[in-house]
Amino acid sequence: MSKWVVDASHSNVGFSVRHMMVSKVRGRFTGIEGTVEGNPEDLAGASINFKIDAATIHTNSDDRDNHLRSADFFDVETYPNLSFVSTNIVKTGENEYEITGDMTVKDVTKQETFKAVYEGSGKNPWGVDVVAFEVEGKISRKEFGLTWNQTLEAGGVLVGDDITITIEVQVNPAQ
């Protein structure tokens, strides 16, 4: 079984959430690391372990980012990382998978399923093998204890519950 590591400089963990019931706020995390143990060109039977540094959140607003780092949301002083550990990977089509695993945000761990597409493989200019995937899923922030919100004067709330997660990830063989 081979081990592959996330190439953070060629990977992106993004998210979007409804803002004021009418628009979306998008953001990303820059502190990511992880491994794939198994054949990355056929994820069935592989094991995936992913960790995100919650303090590296970036939404194009320093005030919002600092609020998201606070105890109202991620509480990065107490819970510095978000994590995902696969428990089951099922091939659902050519180059398509459903990856189920334990996702931990703050002190809450829930089983979540993400859809993944194998995007291909090749060698980079330095002769290193690389493999890429695109991963998507949706979670409820409230189920992970991220419940802060504000009621709007016109009705509705400031922050939606559903978080859409989009990950573009490149992995390289472990050295």
C-alpha positions as CSV (number, residue, x, y, z in Angstrom):
1,M,0.0,0.0,0.0
2,S,1.5,3.3,-1.0
3,K,1.3,6.6,0.9
4,W,0.6,9.9,-0.7
5,V,0.6,13.4,0.9
6,V,-1.4,16.5,0.1
7,D,0.5,19.1,-1.8
8,A,-0.9,22.2,-0.1
9,S,0.6,24.6,-2.6
10,H,-1.5,22.9,-5.3
11,S,-4.6,22.3,-3.3
12,N,-7.6,24.4,-2.2
13,V,-10.2,23.9,0.5
14,G,-13.1,26.3,-0.2
15,F,-16.6,26.9,1.2
16,S,-19.6,29.0,0.6
17,V,-22.6,29.9,2.8
18,R,-25.7,32.1,2.3
19,H,-25.4,35.6,3.6
20,M,-28.4,37.7,4.5
21,M,-30.6,35.1,2.7
22,V,-29.8,36.5,-0.7
23,S,-26.1,36.2,-1.5
24,K,-23.1,34.0,-0.7
25,V,-19.9,34.5,1.1
26,R,-17.0,32.3,-0.1
27,G,-13.9,31.5,1.8
28,R,-11.0,29.1,2.0
29,F,-8.5,27.6,4.4
30,T,-4.8,27.8,3.5
31,G,-3.4,25.5,6.2
32,I,-4.1,22.0,5.0
33,E,-2.4,18.7,5.2
34,G,-3.3,15.1,4.7
35,T,-2.6,11.7,3.4
36,V,-4.0,9.1,1.1
37,E,-2.9,5.5,1.8
38,G,-3.7,3.2,-1.0
39,N,-3.9,3.5,-4.8
40,P,-4.8,7.2,-5.5
41,E,-5.9,6.3,-9.0
42,D,-8.5,3.9,-7.5
43,L,-9.6,5.2,-4.2
44,A,-11.8,2.1,-3.3
45,G,-10.1,0.6,-0.3
46,A,-7.9,3.6,0.4
47,S,-7.7,5.5,3.6
48,I,-7.8,9.3,3.7
49,N,-6.8,11.5,6.6
50,F,-7.2,15.3,6.2
51,K,-6.4,18.1,8.7
52,I,-7.2,21.9,8.4
53,D,-5.7,24.6,10.5
54,A,-8.9,26.6,11.5
55,A,-6.9,29.8,12.1
56,T,-6.0,30.0,8.4
57,I,-9.6,30.8,7.3
58,H,-9.7,33.6,4.7
59,T,-12.9,35.3,3.4
60,N,-11.6,38.6,2.1
61,S,-12.6,40.4,5.3
62,D,-10.2,40.6,8.3
63,D,-13.1,41.5,10.7
64,R,-15.2,38.5,9.5
65,D,-12.2,36.1,9.6
66,N,-11.4,37.2,13.2
67,H,-15.1,36.7,14.1
68,L,-15.0,33.2,12.6
69,R,-11.8,32.4,14.6
70,S,-13.6,33.5,17.8
71,A,-15.6,31.4,20.3
72,D,-18.7,32.4,18.4
73,F,-17.6,30.0,15.6
74,F,-14.5,27.9,15.4
75,D,-12.9,28.9,18.7
76,V,-9.4,28.3,17.3
77,E,-7.7,28.9,20.7
78,T,-9.4,25.8,22.0
79,Y,-10.0,23.8,18.8
80,P,-7.1,24.6,16.4
81,N,-7.9,22.0,13.8
82,L,-10.8,20.6,11.7
83,S,-10.3,17.0,10.5
84,F,-11.7,14.3,8.3
85,V,-10.8,10.6,8.5
86,S,-12.4,8.3,5.9
87,T,-14.3,5.2,7.1
88,N,-15.6,4.0,3.7
89,I,-14.9,4.8,0.1
90,V,-17.3,3.5,-2.6
91,K,-16.7,3.7,-6.4
92,T,-19.9,5.1,-7.9
93,G,-18.9,5.5,-11.5
94,E,-15.9,5.9,-13.8
95,N,-13.5,8.1,-11.8
96,E,-16.2,8.9,-9.3
97,Y,-16.4,8.0,-5.6
98,E,-18.4,8.6,-2.4
99,I,-16.1,9.2,0.5
100,T,-17.7,8.7,3.9
101,G,-15.8,9.5,7.1
102,D,-15.7,11.1,10.5
103,M,-15.5,14.9,10.3
104,T,-14.6,16.8,13.4
105,V,-15.3,20.5,13.9
106,K,-14.6,21.9,17.4
107,D,-15.6,19.1,19.7
108,V,-18.2,17.5,17.5
109,T,-17.6,14.5,15.2
110,K,-20.2,13.5,12.7
111,Q,-20.2,11.1,9.8
112,E,-20.3,13.0,6.5
113,T,-20.2,11.9,2.8
114,F,-18.5,13.8,0.0
115,K,-18.5,13.1,-3.7
116,A,-15.0,12.9,-5.3
117,V,-13.9,12.8,-8.9
118,Y,-10.5,11.5,-9.9
119,E,-9.1,14.3,-12.3
120,G,-6.0,12.5,-13.5
121,S,-2.3,11.9,-12.9
122,G,1.0,12.9,-14.4
123,K,4.5,13.9,-13.6
124,N,5.4,17.5,-12.6
125,P,8.4,19.2,-14.2
126,W,10.7,17.7,-11.5
127,G,9.7,14.2,-12.3
128,V,7.4,13.7,-9.3
129,D,4.2,11.8,-9.8
130,V,1.0,13.8,-9.0
131,V,-2.6,12.8,-8.7
132,A,-5.6,15.2,-8.5
133,F,-9.1,15.1,-7.3
134,E,-12.1,17.4,-7.0
135,V,-14.3,16.8,-3.9
136,E,-17.7,18.4,-3.1
137,G,-20.1,18.1,-0.2
138,K,-22.6,20.0,2.0
139,I,-22.8,20.0,5.8
140,S,-25.0,21.7,8.3
141,R,-22.9,24.1,10.4
142,K,-25.4,23.9,13.3
143,E,-24.8,20.2,13.6
144,F,-21.2,21.0,14.4
145,G,-22.1,23.5,17.1
146,L,-21.5,26.6,14.9
147,T,-24.8,28.2,15.9
148,W,-24.1,31.9,16.1
149,N,-26.4,34.0,14.0
150,Q,-28.2,37.3,13.9
151,T,-31.9,37.9,13.0
152,L,-32.4,40.4,10.2
153,E,-34.8,43.3,10.6
154,A,-36.5,42.3,7.3
155,G,-36.8,38.7,8.4
156,G,-34.5,35.8,8.0
157,V,-31.0,35.4,9.4
158,L,-27.5,36.8,8.6
159,V,-25.8,33.4,8.1
160,G,-27.2,30.3,6.4
161,D,-27.0,26.8,7.9
162,D,-25.8,24.8,4.8
163,I,-22.1,25.0,4.1
164,T,-21.0,23.9,0.6
165,I,-17.4,22.6,0.6
166,T,-15.3,22.3,-2.5
167,I,-11.9,20.8,-2.5
168,E,-9.3,20.6,-5.2
169,V,-6.5,18.4,-4.0
170,Q,-3.2,17.2,-5.5
171,V,-1.3,14.5,-3.8
172,N,2.3,13.4,-4.3
173,P,4.1,10.2,-3.1
174,A,5.3,10.5,0.5
175,Q,9.1,11.0,0.7
